[in-house]
Amino acid sequence: MRFDVVGQYSASANRFLAHVCLLDSDSVAFSAGALVKVAHMKPPAQRGDLQTGHVACYVPLTNDQIRDISIWLDEIMDEYKAANVKEQYVIHPPWQDKNDPLTGTRRFRRYSCAGFVIDSHNQVGLDLLDINEDALPEVNYQQIASAYPLIASANRNLLGKFGLEGDGPWRIVLAGYVMHSLNRSNDEILSGPYRAKAGDELF
């Protein structure tokens, strides 16, 4: 259903989820490897983009929540357009407000792909994942290279631009954690956030 979560595997690491998106279609008969219409932080943020989906998880949303997420997505896209911003992407933290220096009001919000999905559901009171740094497993550079191959292969020094300082390990939100947060019963999903553990980068 609309705004269920779709994941894509890394091309270089078995079962490593490198990307997560929101399904942006109604009543799709999903199958692994199919092209599906999604909203995601690619980057840049896009709606109605066709992407290959490898796995999908159901999110227990009401019709009102689906409507509210759609409104929120439009607002996020409008913010990017109004600010004419290209630097929409951040790895750590999973999202980061960029405020107007004069008024202090938010101009736009930077996201990782996982942060984009988590925050979309936060908008309707659904807290999928504990993103506090002390609740996240450590991630080494090899895992970073699997999750962000273009960044890692271009220049390791670029990691600082996206919030990863030093040589690691880091405690960051990976796409696999989001899928594991949804690999629970509806009651568990609705009752509170999932706490990621080492190995959850694989799904």
Salt bridges, closest charged atoms under 4 A:
ASP24 OD1 - ARG2 NH1 2.63
ASP24 OD1 - ARG47 NH2 2.98
ASP26 OD1 - ARG2 NE 3.04
ASP49 OD2 - HIS40 NE2 2.86
ASP49 OD2 - LYS42 NZ 3.70
ASP64 OD1 - ARG67 NH1 3.40
ASP68 OD1 - ARG67 NH2 2.99
ASP74 OD1 - ARG47 NH1 3.02
GLU79 OE2 - ARG106 NH2 2.96
ASP97 OD1 - ARG106 NH1 3.83
ASP97 OD1 - ARG109 NE 2.47
ASP119 OD2 - ARG109 NH1 2.68
GLU133 OE1 - HIS92 NE2 3.36
GLU138 OE2 - ARG171 NH2 3.66
ASP200 OD1 - HIS180 NE2 3.73
ASP200 OD1 - LYS197 NZ 3.46
